[in-house]
Amino acid sequence: MNNIFVINSARFVVFILLQVFVFNYVSLGFLGGAICYPCIIFVLMLPMHTNRLVLLTISFVFGLLLDMFGNTGGAQAAACLVLAYARPLILVSSFGISYEHQNLKFNDVDLKEIIIYVLLSCLLYHLVLFSLEVFNFSHFLFILKQSLFSTVFTSVSVLIYFGLTQSKKI
């Protein structure tokens, strides 16, 4: 219990600092200005058995801190909150029976399932984030383009993180 708390607390701080001081300044111009948000790794890697209310609260505080440092007016908090709320559905969609029986470990699943989990999570996060940042549906194609390109950029960085920190399967 204490080990899990320490690891997640360290992830909380590290991903906020990385997002604020490094990734907020990284943009790929050739991908339409895609922005990388690897901070969502924190929400994706929270323990599966976390109480729903605790998960939502931690995700909201995480997003709120990103908003405060990034001056994004609540869009990050809303995107993190929506991601945390939809996380059980995304887990069931990605991992199926492994998640339902509460025996899911990222070290034991196929790469295909992890890619689906990361892509669905990133797409949802970016759609919410850019919809709230632009907040004008006459720019629907811009929102869609930014969401898709940023999803690709973020997904690659998240998968690299999983590959570096998880077992030999990835």
C-alpha positions in Angstrom: 0.0 0.0 0.0 2.7 2.5 1.0 4.9 1.5 -2.0 2.0 2.1 -4.4 1.2 5.5 -2.8 4.9 6.6 -3.0 5.1 5.5 -6.7 1.9 7.3 -7.7 2.9 10.4 -5.7 6.2 10.5 -7.5 4.5 10.0 -10.9 2.1 12.8 -10.0 4.9 15.3 -9.4 7.2 14.1 -12.2 4.5 14.2 -14.9 3.3 17.7 -13.8 6.8 19.0 -13.9 7.6 17.3 -17.3 4.4 18.6 -18.8 4.8 22.2 -17.5 8.5 22.6 -18.1 9.2 20.4 -21.2 6.2 19.2 -23.2 4.2 22.5 -23.1 6.9 23.9 -25.3 7.2 20.9 -27.7 5.1 21.1 -30.9 5.4 19.3 -34.2 4.8 21.8 -37.0 4.8 19.2 -39.7 1.9 17.5 -38.0 -0.3 20.6 -37.9 1.1 21.8 -34.6 0.5 18.6 -32.7 1.1 19.0 -29.0 2.3 16.1 -26.8 0.5 15.5 -23.5 2.3 12.5 -22.0 1.0 13.7 -18.6 -2.0 11.4 -19.2 0.2 8.5 -18.3 -0.5 9.3 -14.7 -4.2 8.7 -15.1 -3.7 5.7 -17.3 -1.3 4.0 -14.8 -3.3 4.5 -11.6 -4.1 1.2 -10.0 -7.1 -0.7 -11.4 -8.7 -1.2 -8.0 -8.7 2.5 -7.2 -12.0 3.7 -5.7 -14.0 5.6 -8.4 -14.4 8.8 -6.3 -10.7 8.8 -5.4 -9.8 8.3 -9.1 -12.0 11.2 -10.2 -10.7 13.5 -7.4 -7.0 12.7 -8.1 -7.5 13.2 -11.8 -9.3 16.5 -11.3 -6.6 17.8 -9.0 -3.9 16.7 -11.5 -5.7 18.4 -14.3 -6.3 21.5 -12.2 -2.6 21.8 -11.4 -1.8 21.5 -15.1 -4.3 24.3 -15.8 -2.8 26.5 -13.2 0.7 26.1 -14.6 -0.4 26.1 -18.3 -3.0 28.8 -18.1 -5.5 26.7 -20.0 -8.6 27.8 -18.0 -9.9 24.4 -16.8 -9.6 22.5 -20.1 -7.0 20.1 -18.7 -9.0 19.5 -15.5 -12.1 18.7 -17.6 -10.1 16.4 -20.0 -8.5 14.5 -17.1 -11.8 14.2 -15.4 -13.5 12.8 -18.5 -10.7 10.4 -19.1 -10.8 9.2 -15.5 -14.6 8.8 -15.7 -14.4 6.8 -19.0 -11.4 4.8 -17.9 -13.3 1.7 -16.8 -15.2 1.6 -20.1 -11.9 2.0 -22.1 -10.3 -0.7 -20.0 -13.2 -3.1 -20.7 -13.1 -2.2 -24.4 -9.3 -2.8 -24.6 -8.6 -5.7 -22.3 -12.0 -7.4 -22.0 -12.2 -10.3 -19.7 -8.8 -9.6 -18.0 -10.1 -6.3 -16.6 -13.5 -7.7 -15.6 -11.8 -10.3 -13.4 -9.5 -7.7 -11.8 -6.4 -9.6 -12.7 -5.0 -7.1 -15.3 -1.3 -6.4 -15.2 0.3 -4.4 -18.0 3.2 -6.8 -18.0 1.0 -9.7 -18.9 -1.1 -8.3 -21.8 -0.5 -8.2 -25.5 0.9 -5.1 -27.2 -2.2 -4.8 -29.3 -4.4 -4.4 -26.2 -2.1 -1.7 -24.8 -2.1 0.2 -28.1 -5.9 0.1 -28.2 -6.0 1.4 -24.6 -3.6 4.2 -25.2 -5.2 5.3 -28.5 -8.7 5.4 -27.2 -7.6 7.2 -24.0 -5.5 9.8 -26.0 -8.2 10.4 -28.5 -10.9 11.0 -25.8 -8.5 13.2 -23.9 -7.6 15.3 -26.9 -11.1 15.7 -28.2 -12.3 17.0 -24.9 -9.2 19.2 -24.4 -9.3 20.9 -27.8 -13.1 21.2 -27.9 -12.9 23.2 -24.7 -9.9 25.2 -25.7 -11.4 26.3 -29.0 -15.1 26.2 -27.7 -16.5 27.0 -31.2 -18.0 24.2 -33.2 -17.6 26.2 -36.4 -13.9 25.1 -36.1 -14.9 21.4 -36.0 -12.3 20.4 -38.6 -9.5 22.2 -36.7 -10.5 20.5 -33.5 -10.6 17.1 -35.2 -7.2 17.7 -36.9 -5.5 18.9 -33.7 -7.0 16.0 -31.8 -5.9 13.3 -34.3 -2.4 14.6 -34.8 -1.9 15.2 -31.0 -3.3 11.7 -30.4 -0.6 10.2 -32.6 2.2 12.3 -31.0 1.0 11.6 -27.5 0.3 7.9 -28.1 3.8 7.4 -29.5 5.3 9.0 -26.4 3.1 7.0 -24.0 4.0 3.7 -25.8 7.7 4.6 -25.6 7.2 5.2 -21.9 5.5 1.9 -21.5 8.2 0.2 -23.5 10.9 1.6 -21.3 9.2 1.0 -17.9 7.3 -2.3 -18.5 8.5 -5.8 -19.1 9.9 -7.4 -22.2 6.5 -7.9 -23.8 6.3 -4.3 -25.2 
